[in-house]
Amino acid sequence: MAVGSRPLKRAKRRVTAGLHDFLAGEPLEGPFRECVRAFLSRHGLPSPPAPAAQHLSVWRVASRVGDSVELGVVEEDVATSRSVYCDQCRVVGWSSHPVCGKRYHFIIRNDSNNPAFDSQHSCIRCGALISSSCWRCSSCHYEMTSDDLEDQAYLQLENTTHLLHGVVHANGYGHLLRVNGREGGSKFLKGSDIMSFWDNLCKVLHVRKVTVIDVSKKHGMDYRLLHAVTAGRPWYGDWGYQFGAGSYALDANAYQQAVDTISNVPLSCLFSLARTPRTRLQDVISFYRSLSDRHLVTVRDLFCCLTGLMNEVQSKVPGFHENKKIEEVSSGLLSVWTKDDIAHAEAAMIRVLQAVNGSKWVSWRALRGSTFRSVGSLELLDYCLKGLAGKSTNDGKFVVRQCNAEMSTIEFRLEANPEQASSAQISRRPSRDNLLCDLIYLYDTLLNPVTSEAYKPLGPQESVLGAAKKLLDCKQFIKHYDELSQNHIQSNPFALYVWCHMELVDQPKDYTAPPPELLILPSAATVLDLKIQATKAFQETYLMFQRFQVEDLLGHVEDDVKDSTSVEHLLGANKSVRIRGRCLLADRQALEHFRMERGTEMWTVDCSCGAKDDDGERMMACDACGVWQHTRCAGIDDHDDVPAKFVCKKCTVLGKTTGHGVRLKRGGTSVRWCKEEMPSSITEGASKYGQLTTVG
C-alpha cells in the first residue's frame, strides 16, 4: 500500500476528505460483519497472502482523501494469530466480550517508501527490501526463517508511521489506534482530513462503537488538555467522540467539572493587587488582551485567542490588523462611555505621543499609565487604545502601532506619512513562531501540572493543577455509531430488523452475554428462520460460538412459539428478541480460551481511588491477598521501580505479610508483582499496534 506522490507544489492545494468512490454505488446494508465483506467485494483488490503470514489477508482499496490514497484492509484470523486477545478491549470496558473470529485493520500508509504488506519485506539484518516471495536477502545473503517473516508482517502492521490505523472486531466494536497528521509526518493530509475519512468509513461499514485512547500531541503539548480548555471537549469530540472512561475511577461528571474548573479561572486573579514588578505571565496576558477585539476574562478566553490567531496565521486568513479598520475592531466592544469621554481620553494619549522625541515607540502600558490620572478609568483607556491607531493630529501626523512580540507589548508612535501609517498598522502582528512560543509558555505556566509548579503563578493553583491532572487521566473516548443509526438503519421496508440477545444454557455465574447481534430477515420470516440466522450470526462472529445452536426464544409463551410462527406476528412493534442455546460437542478448554477478550488470567482490582477493573494504568498486586491497585495510589511515582515486596494497607492492618500474590509472565520472562500498562504504555502513547497520535 502506498500514498500516491505528487509534486511538492501540489501539497499547497486544499485537501478535502471524502468517500466519493464508496458512496457512489448502492449503500451497504446490514451489520458490520456483512458490510465489510460486501465492501471488500465491491472495492477491494485482494493480494496473495504472505507465505509466513497466512492468517493475514490483505486488500487494497483505492480511495480519495484529496489526492489518491490507497487504503489497506488487513483481515486478521484471530484463532491463528499470535495476539488472540485485545488490549484495547481490556481497558475500555469490553474485556468480557467473547473473542471475535476476525479483526479488520484499516490502514493508510505514510508513503511509498514503506514496503506494502503483500509485496515486500525488510531484511532483519541489513534492512534492504526483499520481494515477499524471497527468503534470502540479495544484499547481505541472510536467509530469513518463517518466524522472521512472520515478525516482519507484524512489524508492518504495527508501524508507527501509519497515517491512519483503525481496527474493528467482527462484532462491529472497534478502536482508532493512530492518526498522524502533518506534524506526525504526513506530507499532504491534515489530521482533520484523516479523521473525517475514518468517520465516514465507519458510517459506511455500519461500525457500532469506536474507542480512542487520546494521547495526541500538538507542538509537544498534550492536546487532550489544551483542546478541552479551548473547546470543552477532546479534539476527537469534533467528530462526535464522547467521554468513555477515565483512569483512576474518574467519570464523566469529574471530567466536565475539571474542564469547567480550568476554563473558568478568571485572569484577574493572576494579577497581584500589590505594586510589585510585573511578571512575564502578566505581560503576556496583557499583550493578548490588547490584541483581542473581545474582552478576555477567563483562561479559556486567553487560550482561544491564541489558538484563533495561530489558525489565522496558518490559513493566511486576515486577522485583527489585516484588511480591517481599527474602528471596526473597536466597535465590537460595548461602549459605555460618551463621545466626549472617548475624545478626551484619545486627546490625552495623543498629547503624550507628541511629547515623545523622535521615532521612539511608547508601550501600551506606559501610554496607559501616563494618561490614567487625567482620564481616571483604565477600562476607558483600554477601549480607546484598541482604536487609537490611525487617529490624526492637528499637525497632520497619524498614530501607528506595532506588535512587539519579543517584549509582549503593543507600541505606538506618530508618523507623518499616512501611507506609512496604514502599512505599519496592517503589518504589525505576532508571527507564527511568536504565537507558538507564547502558547507553549502559557500552557506550561497555567495548564501543565508538571511544569506549572515551577512558575507558581498567582491564583487558585491547587484546584487548577488538580483539574489538569484529571483531564490528563481521562484518555478514553468513544463514539456510538449504533445510536446514531438506530433511526435510519431500516432502509428496506420489506425486511425485519431484529436485535438478537443471546443466553447460554447452564451458563457459569461469571458469564457475561455478548452484545446483541442485528438480524435482517424477510417480512415473511418464521421463528425457524430467525433461529437459523441467529445461529449463523453468532457462529460467524465469535470463536467460542462456532458450534453454537439456538434452542429457545425467551419471554414468550411456549405454545405461541412454534417454528412456523411468523416473526412479525410474534414480535410486533418490539424488534428485539432473547434467544437461548448451547454449544454442541464443545471443547471446554477452547471455550474458556476464547471466552473473553481479557484472556484467561483472572484478577481482582480494588484500588483506593475506586477503580474495580483494569484501566490501562500501572498496577501491582498485594503479596498477601493478590488484589491489584494502582502504583500511583499506593504512593509510588510512575517513574519509580515497583518494590520487591508489597503488602496493601488492608493486609497490613490484618497482619498478613504473605499469600497468593500473582507473578505475571510476559514474553517468557517473569515480571514483578506489577501489572504494567499495555505494551509501550497507553499513557506514554503507544499500544500493541501503536497509539501515539499527532494531529495537525
ROPAVO-70208 format. One record per residue (C-alpha): x, y, z. Coordinates in pm, whole numbers, plus 32768, in hexadecimal, padded with zeros to 4 digits. Each point is the difference from the previous one (the first is absolute). Layout:
XYZ...
***
This chain:
800080008000808081597FB07F9281668007800F808A7EA0811381057FE17FD681527F5780E881237FB8804480C5813B7F4481327F887EC07F337FF780157FDD81797F838165801E7EB67FA07F617EDF7FE780F47FCB7E9580627E9C7F8C80337FA07EB8809E7EED7F277F747F917EA97F947F7C80617EAB80607EB47F637F5C7F3781147EC180CB80137FC680087E897F697EA67FF37EE37F5A80B680208035817980647ED980D47EFA7F6280DD801A7F25813180EA7FD981288174803F7FE7805C7E917FCE7F367FFE7EBC804E81647F9081787FD480127FF17ECA7F237F2480B37F0480E48130800B81377F337FB47F4A7F427EF07F9B81447F54813280D8802F81207F26807581147F677F3280737EC480B681717FB5801E809D7EA8802380507FB7816E81688008807480947EA1802A8045802B81737EC580C9804F7EE57F317F737F1A80838113801B81637F757F3380427EC58040814B7F537F2480D57F1E805881437F507EEF81047FDE802F81367F297F64812E80A5801281788008806A80DC81208054812C7F2B81077F4A7F307FED7E937FA680457F2E8131800B7E8A80267F437F74812780837EB380747F137F0C80A8809D7EDE80BA7F1B7EE88073809D7F51812A7F9A7E9B804D80048017817C7FFF7E8B804681567FD67F5D80888155805F8119803080FB7F24810880A87EB57F5F80547F9080FD81037FC381747FD780B680EA80EC7F1D81217FA37EC27F3F8055809B7FA7814E801B816680757ECE80A77F647EFC7F2480A97FDB7EF17EF880E17EFF80A57EDB7F1280317FA97FF67E8C80407EAC7F6381297FF07F137F9480497E9B80747F217EE6806F81227F2480A381508030800F80FC7EE5811B80FC7FF57FC6813C7F30814B80A57FAD807B81267F3381787FE57FE480E0812E801880B07FF07EB080737F187EEE81537FD380A17F6C7F0880F77FD37E9F7F7B7E9E7F8E7FC37F757ED980C37FE77F247ED0812680697F26813C803380CB809C7FD281538142807A809E81307F2E804C80207FEE817A817C800F7FE58047811C7F097EA780997FC780027FD27E867EAF7FCD7F587FBC7E9D7F8A7EE77F7B7F2B7EF97F4B80CD80457EC27F3A81728000806080957F7B8141816A805D7FBA80838165800680BD805B7EC180CB810780BB80877F4B81327F987E9C7F997F4F7FC8814B7EFB7EEE7FE27EC8805980C07F377EFD80BF7E867FE3800B8007809F815A80C481257F727F0080327EEE7EE07FEC80F580AE810380DA802180DF7ECE7E8D7FE47FB77FAA80708160810281167FF67F5880887ECA7EB07FE980AC808580B4813380C281097F3E7FF0814880C0800A80D77EC67EA77F9D7F807F2A81307FB97ECF7F3980677FDB7EB980B97EB07F8D807E7F997EA280607E9C7F7B80107F987EB0808D7F067F2C7F457EEF806A80F58024816B7F9280BB807B8134814180AF7FA2812480D6806880A581287F58816F7FBA804280B6810C7F407FD081477F47813780B27F827FC981567F68810580EA7F7680BA801D814880087E85800C80A87FE07EAD7EE380237F07806880BA7EC57EAA80567F787EEF7FAA80FA7F9E80B881397F8D7F4381327EA180877FCC7FFA7F777E9C80607EA7807A7F028009811B7EE780627F1280637EE17F1C7FFD7F0A81227EB4808380817F5A7FD77EAC80957EA67FD77F6D7F92814E7EAA807F7F9680127F4E7EB080607EB680A47EFE8020811A81047FED81117F537FF8815180EF80A680F5816280847FE780E6805E811D813880D17FF681098029810A8058816D7FD8817280358032801580F87EE2810F81077FFC801181537F59814680C0800A80657F2881267EC9805780CC7EFD7F0180747EEA80597F117EEF7F5D80CE80498103810F8028812E7F1D7ECF7FB17F297F2A7FBA8133804D815E807D7FB880AE7EB57ED87F2F7F887F7F7F4A8134803F7EAD7F62811F7F357F69807080357E9A7F4E7EBE7FA37EC2809E80857FED80C77EBD7F947EB67F627F107F98811480E77F4580ED7F908020816A80917FAE8152801C7E86801780BD7FA8813C80FD80AA80DB812A7F6B80AD80007FFB817A7E837FD9800C7FBE81577F677EA980267F637F5B80EF7F0A7F9780F18114816580138083807B80437E9E7F07811A7FC78045809A815381757FFE7FB47FC180AA7EB17F2B810C80A580F68034811E812380527F1A7F3F80B47EEF7F4C80EE80EA812D807680CB7FF0817E7FEC813780A37F767FDA8114810280737F13811381507FE37F528047816F804180748064815A7F5E812F80A1814F8061809780E280E77F3881087EFD7FAF80CB7FE17EBF7F367F6A7EE680467E937FB180297F6F7EA57EB47F4C802C7F4C8148804380AD80A67EDA7F967EEA7F127E98800880797FF1817B7FE080987FE87EA57EED7F207F7A7EF680C580B48076812E7F3C80007F3A7EB97EAA7F6280267EC380AA7F8E7F4B7F418111801F802D817480DB7EE580837F737FA2815480567E92803B81157F097FB77F297F6F7EEA7FE081587F5E817A80268008804E7EB07F5F7EEA80297F008099814E7F9E81567F647FC57F847ECE7F467F1F80DE7F2D812780DD7FA280CF7ECC7FA97EED7F7D7F207FF081517F50817780017FC580067E967F847ED8802B7F17806C81617F9C7EAA8088805A800181768043801E803781727FCE811F80EF80D380F67F3B7FDD7F8F7E977EFA80977F157F41807B812D7FE8815E808780508020816C7EB780B780337F4F7EBF7F9C80C07F43810A7FA880FF81087E937FFB7F9E7FF77E95806B801E806F81697ED8808980BB8040816F80477F718082814380A581537FE07F90813D7F5080A7808B7ECA8092811680D4809E7F0080EE80A17F4A7EDC8077813E7F598099807B814780BD7EB98034807F7FF67E9880758167801680BF7FB5814180B57EDA7F60805680C57EC68096811480D780E57EFE80A280707F817EAA804081647F8A80DD8039812F80DE7ED97FA2813180627F37805D7F677EB27F8D7EA87F977FF27F6781587EEC7F0280397F20801A81337F7E7EBC80947E917FBE804480437FEE817480CA814480087EFC80BF7F377EED7F7680DD80B7805B8140805D81607F977E98805E7FAB7F4C7F54811E7FF7812F80E67F5F80E07EFD7F097EF87F877FBA7F4281437F897EB67F6280E27EE37F987EE07F597F477FC7813B7F31817380157FB1800C7E947F8F7ED1803D7F26809A81347F5E81567F617FD47F687EF17F257F86810E7F11811980FA801F80C37F907ECC7FA680D67ED37F95813180C9808A814A7F7C808E813080AE7FD1816F7FB2815780127F5C7FAC7EEA7F0880AA7EDA80A77F637EAB8037800E7F05811B80967EB17FA0802F7ECF80D680D77ECB7FF17FFF7EAF80A981457FCA80BC7FE67E8A803781597FEB809C7F9480E8811A7E977F8580027F72815A7FD07F5180E87F0A80B881457FB37F9181507F6F80A081307F5E7FAE81187F0D80557FF27E8D7FEC81167F017FB57F237ED17E9A7F7B8001805B7EE77F0C81187F9780E87F0B800B81207F0A7F217F4981147F0C7FA080847FF181637EA67FC780897FBF7EE17F12814B7F4A8023802F800981787F927EBC80A280A87ED180A280A57F007F207FAA7E91801281407FBB80C17FAD811180FB7EA07F7B802D80797E9B802B8107806B80FB7EFB80BB80CF7F067EE37FE480FC7F038083806880F181137E98803480737FBB7E8A7FE9812F7FB280D87FAD811880F17E8A7FDA802C7FA07E9F7F94811A7F03800E7FFE7F68815F816C7F987FDE8097814F7F9F7F0D80FE808E80757FC38164815180947FA17F5B81437F907F168015812D7F0B80F17F5E7F1C80C880DC7E9F7F7C80257F4E7EBB805A81287F267FA77FA57EC880C57EA17FD87F718076804D7E9E811E7F06800C7F197EF780907F0B803A7EE481197FF07F0080747EB180897E9D7F7C7FE27FEA806B7E95814A7F537FB67F7C7EC780AE7ECF7FFE7F1C80807F657EBD7EEC7F127F957EF4808B7F1C7EF37F517F397F12803B7EE07EB97F3E7FF77FB87FD77E8E7EEA7F08804D7F3D810980BF801C80EE7ED87F807EFA7F0A7EDB7F7680C87F0780EB7F5E80627FC77E9580A07EA97FEF7EBB7F617F87802E80657E967F417ED57F757E89801A804D7FCE7E937F9E80F57F7481007FF77FC38176811A809180D280227F3A814180FF802D811680507EA98088806F7FDD816E80A07EB2805280167F2A813B80AA7EB280387F657ECD809980AC7FB1814D80D381387FE48100803581177FC58103810E810D80EB7F807F887FE57E977FB781457F4B7F257FF47ECC808F808D7EBC7F6D813B7F667EBE7FC67F3C801F7FB47E8E7F2D809E7EF07F3A7F117F237F5D806F7EBA7EE87F127FA57EFB7FFC7EEB7EAB8080806B7F707EA07FE881137F6580D97F9E7EF580FB808F7FAC815380CA7EEB7F5A809981007F14805780DA812980A87EDD80B580CC7FA87ECC807281657FC6804B803A817180CE7EC1800E80BF806B7ECA803C81618083809C7F94814A80C47EE67F5C809A80EF7F02804D810C80FF80977F4E812E80FB7EE4801B7F617F6581347EAF7FE67F5080747F457EC87F2F7ED580747EE880D280937E997F997FBE7EC780C980567EFA7F3680BC7EFC80EC80937F6C815B7FEB7FDB8096815A7EEE80E280817EE47F5D7F3F7EFF7EF8805580887EB47F897EC07F9F7F4A800F81467F3981627FC47F8780077EFC7EEF80FB7FE77EE87EF380637F087F90813380C58028814C7F4D811180D4809B7F4981427FAC7EC47F7E80A780C17F85813080D2813480417F1681107F878093815A802B810F7F7A80E681227FB07F1880CF7F59810D800C7E94806680B27F2F8106807C7EAB7F98809D7EE480C080E27EF07F7D81297F23804581527FAD7F6A7FEA7E9C7F7A81247F0E802A80C981208089816C7FF1805D7FEE8093815E816A806C7FF57FC980B47EB67EC480A0808880BE80888129812080737F237F2180D77F217EFE80658104807A8161804980DC81077F5D80AE802E814E80987EA77FD880027EDF80F280B180B3811B7F1C8065811C803F812F80D57F5380CC810B8030817780037FA480BF813A80BB8148800D7FD9811C80F77F9F80E77EE07ECB7F2A7FC0807A7F427ECE7F737E9F7FE480937F977EB1813580287F2B800E81607F7281527FEC7F5280C280B08112811E7F5D80B97F907F14811580997F0C80F57F727EE180CA80137FD5817780E57EE080647F057F9481087EA880157F5F8055801D7E8D7F1B812C7FCE807881027F0480188176803580A481247F538169803E80567FB881747FFF7EE87FD780FD80F07F3A80DA80EE8128800480F37F7A7EFB805880F77EF07FD27F8C7E99817580237FC580637F3A8136803C7E8980077F017F1B80A080797F7B815180737E9880117EF27FBF81047EB780B5802C7EEB7FD180FF7EC780D67FE57F7680CB81207EE37F0F804580E97ED9802680F280CF80CD7EE9804E80F87FA17E8F800D816B7F9C8032801D7F3D7EB9815380047F587FF57EDD7F0C7EF77F5B7F2F7F9F7FBC7E99808F812D7F5280067FC87E888144800B7F3A7FB180597E9780CA7F837EDB803080B87EBA80D17F857EE280837EDC80CC809D80DB810A7F818031815C7F848158805B7FE1808481627EB2801980A87FC581287F1B7EED80057EFF80A580E37F027F4480D97F0C7FB07F7E7EA9813E7FBB7F3B80BA81467FC37F01809A80EB7EBA80A27FAC8061811F80DD814680347F467F5B7FF47EAF80067EA47F6D7F387EC2800A80397EAC7F6A7FCF80937EA58089815A804C7F378115809F80C581447FF47F2980F97F478071814C7F787EF680E17F718022812B7F20
***
